[in-house]
Amino acid sequence: MATYASKELLKLLYADGWYEKAQKGSHVQLAHATKCGKVTVPHPRKDVPEGTAKNILRQAGLLK
């Protein structure tokens, strides 16, 4: 099973226009100027499971 680094996920989200809105403990909450909702990413983690990474990107509108 593949894993992803939270740093890689954040890089993709920042490139799409998401910005850090809050951080509580080991999770970063991101918001977007035009997209509704927020996305929460566990950070710092080197081992975000593949399913979790896909769900984060799906919530951000980067995957269908």
C-alpha positions in Angstrom: 0.0 0.0 0.0 1.4 3.4 -1.0 1.8 6.2 1.5 2.3 9.9 0.9 4.0 12.7 2.8 1.8 15.5 4.1 4.3 17.9 2.7 3.5 16.6 -0.8 -0.2 17.0 -0.3 0.2 20.6 1.1 2.3 21.5 -1.9 -0.4 20.4 -4.3 -3.1 22.2 -2.3 -1.1 25.5 -2.1 -0.5 25.3 -5.8 -4.3 25.1 -6.4 -5.0 28.2 -4.3 -5.7 26.8 -0.8 -4.2 28.6 2.1 -3.7 27.8 5.8 -6.7 29.0 7.9 -5.9 27.3 11.2 -3.7 24.7 12.8 -4.6 22.8 15.9 -2.2 20.1 17.1 -1.0 17.9 14.3 -3.7 19.0 11.7 -3.7 21.9 9.3 -7.0 23.3 8.1 -7.0 24.9 4.7 -9.5 27.2 3.0 -9.9 28.5 -0.6 -11.0 31.9 -1.8 -13.6 30.6 -4.3 -14.2 26.9 -3.3 -16.5 26.3 -0.4 -15.6 24.1 2.6 -12.3 23.4 4.2 -9.8 20.6 4.0 -7.9 19.1 6.9 -4.5 17.6 6.5 -2.5 15.8 9.2 0.9 17.5 9.4 3.7 16.8 9.9 3.4 13.2 8.8 5.5 11.2 6.4 3.0 8.3 6.1 -0.4 9.5 5.1 -2.3 6.4 3.8 -3.2 6.3 0.1 -7.0 6.3 0.9 -6.7 9.3 3.2 -4.6 11.2 0.6 -7.2 10.5 -2.1 -10.0 11.7 0.1 -8.2 14.9 0.9 -7.6 15.6 -2.8 -11.2 14.7 -3.6 -12.5 17.1 -0.9 -10.3 19.8 -2.5 -11.7 19.2 -5.9 -8.5 17.9 -7.4 -9.8 14.4 -8.0 -13.2 13.3 -9.2 
